[in-house]
Amino acid sequence: MRLVALLVTMVVVSACGGGGNSPTAPTPATPTVTGQYTGTYRIDNCTETGAASGFCIAIGTGGGHVFTPQQSGSNLAGTMAVGGFNFPVSGSVGTDNVVALSGGGQLIPGANLSLSTWRGNLIGSTIAGSMQFVITTTDPFGSATVRGTFSITK
């Protein structure tokens, strides 16, 4: 009788898996960031090289900032305005609510803006973070590297 009880116990334990499988946590959803975000940016640092003398003074200390994204899954594409300059951007939004973008374009003939870093945290309807962009001219050659912070709200 003990042998039968022992065999039944072994069958029941092995049928339960005994592998320690535990339920997995649900995958977090990708946040939705479509729409238009408006706010401001503030310049923390501006460095000029070459013929860019006076760029940093002309840029000032900050201004208006607008981001209008379209979204497909975690991929973003859209337009951005820094001050009065509009240009295309692309990037992503993660399940951790981090929005990262890059992009750029021609400001005026002979001058380009390149958004090398734009990273913000989405909290509610606000994205706040830091950015870096470079303005370059081709003739004469010069550049200004601008670092700052931003806060935009939908």
C-alpha positions, -999 to 999 in steps of 0.1 A, spaced: 0 0 0 28 24 8 44 16 -26 12 25 -44 9 58 -24 45 66 -33 40 59 -70 8 80 -71 26 109 -53 55 107 -79 30 107 -108 11 137 -94 43 157 -87 57 150 -122 24 159 -138 25 193 -121 57 201 -141 80 206 -112 100 229 -134 92 261 -115 75 278 -144 60 310 -131 37 333 -150 53 360 -170 45 396 -166 25 412 -194 45 432 -220 42 469 -213 23 488 -241 40 513 -263 27 548 -254 8 568 -280 24 602 -288 6 613 -319 -7 648 -321 10 682 -316 32 691 -287 41 727 -280 63 744 -255 97 759 -252 134 751 -253 162 767 -233 198 769 -244 223 758 -218 255 760 -240 265 772 -274 299 768 -290 310 784 -323 337 774 -348 350 789 -380 329 816 -396 301 810 -371 310 841 -351 278 856 -338 256 824 -343 252 819 -305 242 855 -299 217 854 -328 202 821 -315 195 837 -281 186 818 -249 157 797 -262 123 800 -277 93 781 -290 95 743 -296 69 722 -315 68 685 -323 42 669 -345 46 632 -347 30 604 -366 34 569 -351 35 533 -363 41 510 -334 72 524 -316 84 542 -347 79 580 -350 82 604 -379 71 640 -382 82 676 -380 99 697 -354 103 734 -350 131 749 -330 125 786 -328 113 795 -364 131 766 -381 111 736 -392 126 703 -403 117 666 -405 125 642 -377 123 604 -370 129 582 -340 111 560 -315 91 558 -283 99 529 -259 77 511 -234 98 530 -208 82 562 -221 115 575 -236 111 594 -268 143 597 -289 146 616 -322 171 628 -348 167 648 -380 174 681 -397 173 700 -429 182 732 -447 174 764 -428 183 787 -456 205 782 -487 240 775 -474 229 768 -438 217 734 -423 205 723 -389 212 688 -377 194 675 -346 220 650 -333 203 643 -299 168 648 -287 157 626 -258 128 631 -235 106 614 -210 69 612 -216 50 618 -184 13 622 -189 9 646 -218 43 663 -214 77 653 -229 107 669 -212 144 663 -218 175 675 -235 187 681 -270 217 690 -291 217 704 -326 244 718 -349 239 746 -373 265 747 -402 272 770 -430 290 760 -462 304 793 -475 321 805 -455 323 773 -434 313 776 -397 292 758 -371 275 763 -338 268 733 -315 239 741 -293 228 721 -262 197 727 -242 166 714 -225 129 714 -235 94 708 -222 65 704 -246 29 694 -239 1 680 -260 
